[in-house]
């Protein structure tokens, strides 16, 4: 799989966000691949503050991209009901909705999409039920240059979603 279009993959939780940016045609080679992530401290139990911090952090990263035309954005769709914790599901949906809205404001509504977890895993890695370690192994084997840009499992997931988005048009 080769990425052809500017793409952004976003993996998130209630305390973490990872962004992976692929710009295959950027004139500066050092700007063709960018990966950022943030993890809020465990002791930060103020969920409203976490929510605000995640949004501010994301906006700061999006601001450095400079060009907002011709992008495909993939944001992992929230999985609701798996954990059984309604409050966590609500917070995940809130973070997801805010990330979608932010990306729509920066890039436009037509290029931002929610991607079910099993869909991007199946299309990118060949199997929809891979765990994070298996996804990391796939990325290392198929795109070692991109894998080496990633420091966390969330960054690997974001990178794979960026690969998925880069193939869309």
Beta strands, then each sheet from edge to edge (+ up, - down):
strand 1: 6-12
strand 2: 16-22
strand 3: 33-39
strand 4: 71-76
strand 5: 112-115
sheet 1: 3+ 2- 1+ 4+ 5+
end
